[in-house]
Amino acid sequence: MSVAKRPEQNQTINYPLIVVAVIVWTVISVFVYLYGAEWFMPEAATVEADAVDNLFRFMLAIGTFIFLLVETCIFYFAVRYGFMRDKDDDTDGPPIHGNNTLEIVWTIIPAIIVFVLTIYSFQVLVDTTEAKDNEKEIKVTGQQFFWSFEYPDEQYVLKINHILVVPEDEAVKLSMNSLDVIHAFWVPAFRVKQDVMPGRTTNLRFTPNEHTGLPDPSVIDIYDPTLTVDQLDELDFGYDVVCAELCGALHGRMRGKAFVVTDEEYEQFLEGLREIEREKERQRQEALENLDALKALGRSLFATYGCNTCHQLTDANSLNMGQGPSLNGLEERAATYSGYESAEEYIRTSILNPNAFVVSGYSAGIMPQNFATRITPEDLDILVTYLAAPKDN
């Protein structure tokens, strides 16, 4: 019985071809290192962004080299031992088994790469999260479905929704809390992202270094309490603030804008917020005697506490987002609900204990349950009176 003779195999290693391939892979990887961040990353606007981008470039270059190595080998073997193989050759390849040198190489090199990446990544993490001198602290509150920002002041509580304003070239610390579910605060241009959780304060630190300025008041009034994220989206500058954690039906609308300003512009911005608080104080005094003044303040509070995020109320220029029932005509409907002596009592109860009466077609637990601790008694009285008052539309 004759045995098929295995064709002679050419075992010569083509070293010049390997050298050329390694040079090509290296050149491509270096090119990717130099320009890869521009292809995949948004504009960098903080000192920390540079460190993150350098790490990304380094990892992308290594990944590119390994990808080219693997894909080239697959292509070579497919062609050399597949397409170029003699059609009449149905013999097995040579029984090569074990190569200690090769196994050592492909064990040590990945181990070195992982070790270097671990040290490098940890150093970037430390550099971007450690406390810095003279940090400006801004409090961030997340709730379905908007961000609110509180700026430091000795006299007033300076809060504004949707808009983060930070001074250029100064260290900033964000102290963040959630009032309902888990959110994630993310500014892609700053290269910072952090979960925001109820009952726990988390922090973010960064140093912005790309000036944007503030919107022209003739184009958009950032102090307008009825300002919506759709209006902010129309701006062609500023950095996007988004929620990166699925937090409910309107998660996609939980957006805002960040602006980087000079020290002078920052103080002007804070003074604008102080003037709003002084105006609210004047309105509160007028509201005790003047219904029109009360309604004006009520509209402002309706937006300040985020009611316009989920409820439609035409008088407050609020669109119905579908999450909560419309409040148009509430002053008439509320007076008809059994178990309540007046519309004011029903409205007050619904704010402080939202599950006490759930409108047909909606589920309990949708509305935040913490207004009893969030809203001041003075603001609650004004908001209840405003919602119960007759309106023109």
Protein Blocks (a to p, Z undefined) as FASTA:
>chain_A
ZZdddddddfbdcfklmmmmmmmmmmmmmmmmmmmmmmmpccdfbfklmmmmmmmmmmmm
mmmmmmmmmmmmmmmmmmmmmmmpcfklccdcdddehjfklmmmmmmmmmmmmmmmmmmm
mmmmmmmmgccehiacddddddddddddddddfkbccddehiacddehiacddddddfkb
acddddfknopacdddehiacddddddfbdebjadfklocfklmkbcfklmmmpcgdjdd
ddfbdfbjklmmmgcddddddfklmmmmmmmmmmmmmmmmmmmmmmmmmmklmmmmmmmm
mmmnommmmpccfknopacehlaccfehklmmmmmpghiabfklmmmmmmmmmmlpcceh
iaehkaccklmmmpcfklmmmmmmmmmpccfZZ
